[in-house]
Amino acid sequence: MFQNRAEALALALPAAVFAALVFLLPVVVLLSEGFRIDGSWTLSAYTGFFSESLNRTVFLRTFRLGLEVTAVSAVTGYAAAFAIVNLPPKGKGRVIGLVTLPLMISPVARTYAWIVILGRTGIVNQAIQGLGLSDGPLRLLFTETAVFIGLLQLFLPLMILSLISALENMPTDAISAARVLGANWFQVFWKVILPLTREGLVVGGTLVFTGSLTAYITPAVLGGSKVLMLETLLYQQVSVANNFVSASVIAFMLIVMSFAANILLKRLATARNKR
């Protein structure tokens, strides 16, 4: 298409400059706030951030919930994707449409729906009291469990769709060959399906983990001030405390954790493939 590499680079240069000015430059300026204090470069903002017990608790809670949501999404996603791939073509299209449907609905609406479900007069509390498991309504909202459920419902479709694509690209006779050779279903999954679908797991895991770290609406609505996450703490530091230094620290940690998750998943997949 292009006579030489320089011509291709010249055509891509305007888009690259625009992206750098509009997206990269503001991020670099924001992140630099956490390293430059009173005109000098220092890490005091980071040491000060982690010296407070509340900040450490929020950081560990965010990281733990991100891992939990990603792990449960992977287990559930593999089961759902494997079942969907083995459906007839007509049924497969319908089920994939149902999986995709939540992605077309605003996360705000999906999150507020959980208030109706998990509220004191919601469906869950009514079922619990109707079964005689509790004399009164339980406090389900503004808990880590509510945030976990909201994040899982929000990002599980991304994991399922990533794994469906990976499973469809897997050789159709790989599982049958493993079963004929005497492998049980656990061995089939661990030694055949997982290595052949590692790319889908990396993509889905990255999307779910980074989404869980950076989502704001769901933790803010379902967790409130009782279950602070890094993203809700970031909003408080900017809008309430007007502390852009702490906000820069939090933003930098979110970016680092997102990139670290992607690199770690890729390395684990590569190491598994070599073995």
C-alpha positions, 0 to 999 in steps of 0.5 A, spaced: 500 500 500 505 504 501 512 505 497 516 506 503 516 506 511 517 513 511 510 515 507 506 510 512 509 514 518 508 521 515 501 519 514 500 516 521 504 522 524 498 527 525 494 522 529 499 520 533 501 528 535 493 529 536 493 523 541 499 525 544 497 532 546 489 530 547 491 524 551 498 523 553 500 530 555 494 531 560 496 524 564 503 526 564 502 533 567 497 529 572 502 524 574 507 529 575 504 532 581 505 526 585 513 527 584 514 534 584 513 538 591 514 545 592 519 545 585 523 539 587 522 531 585 521 527 591 517 521 593 514 524 599 507 524 597 507 516 596 510 515 603 505 520 606 499 516 602 501 509 605 503 512 612 495 513 613 492 507 615 485 508 611 489 509 605 492 502 606 486 499 607 483 502 601 488 500 597 488 493 599 481 493 598 481 495 591 486 490 589 483 484 593 476 486 590 479 486 583 483 480 584 476 476 586 472 479 581 477 477 576 478 470 579 470 469 579 469 471 572 474 467 569 471 461 572 464 463 571 466 465 564 470 459 562 463 455 564 459 459 560 463 460 554 464 453 553 457 451 554 455 457 549 460 454 544 457 448 544 450 450 542 447 450 535 449 456 531 442 459 532 442 458 539 449 460 540 447 467 536 441 468 541 445 467 547 451 471 545 446 476 544 443 476 551 450 476 554 452 482 550 445 486 552 447 488 558 453 492 555 448 496 551 445 498 558 448 504 562 452 502 568 449 507 572 442 504 570 445 497 572 448 499 578 442 502 581 438 496 579 442 493 584 439 498 590 432 495 588 434 488 588 439 488 595 435 494 598 431 493 605 425 491 601 428 488 595 427 481 592 433 478 596 431 481 603 424 479 601 426 472 599 430 471 606 425 473 610 420 469 606 424 462 607 425 464 615 432 465 615 432 472 618 427 476 622 428 482 619 431 485 613 439 484 612 444 490 611 446 488 604 447 495 601 454 499 602 458 492 603 464 489 600 459 484 598 454 489 594 460 492 591 463 485 589 456 483 586 456 489 582 463 489 579 462 482 577 455 483 573 458 489 570 464 486 567 463 478 567 460 479 559 467 482 557 470 475 560 465 471 557 466 474 550 473 474 550 473 466 552 468 465 547 472 468 541 478 464 544 474 457 544 472 458 537 479 458 535 481 452 538 482 446 534 475 442 534 478 435 535 483 437 541 478 435 547 476 429 543 483 427 542 485 428 549 479 424 552 480 418 547 487 418 550 484 417 557 485 424 560 479 426 565 476 433 564 480 437 569 486 434 565 483 436 559 482 443 561 488 444 565 493 441 559 489 442 553 483 448 553 487 453 558 494 453 554 490 454 547 485 459 550 490 463 554 490 469 549 483 470 551 484 469 558 489 475 558 484 479 554 478 478 559 482 478 565 486 485 563 479 488 561 475 485 568 481 487 573 482 494 570 475 495 569 474 493 577 480 498 579 477 504 575 470 503 575 467 509 579 459 509 579 458 502 582 463 502 588 460 509 589 453 507 589 453 500 592 459 501 597 458 509 599 463 512 604 463 505 608 466 501 603 471 506 599 475 504 593 481 508 590 477 511 585 472 513 590 477 516 594 480 519 588 474 523 587 473 525 594 481 528 594 479 532 587 472 534 589 472 535 596 479 536 599 482 539 592 488 535 593 491 534 587 497 531 589 494 525 593 489 524 586 495 524 582 498 518 587 492 514 586 491 515 579 499 513 578 497 507 582 491 505 578 495 505 572 501 501 574 496 496 577 493 496 570 499 495 566 502 490 571 496 485 571 496 485 563 504 484 563 503 478 569 497 475 565 501 475 559 508 472 562 504 467 566 500 465 559 507 465 556 510 460 561 504 456 561 505 455 554 513 453 554 511 448 559 
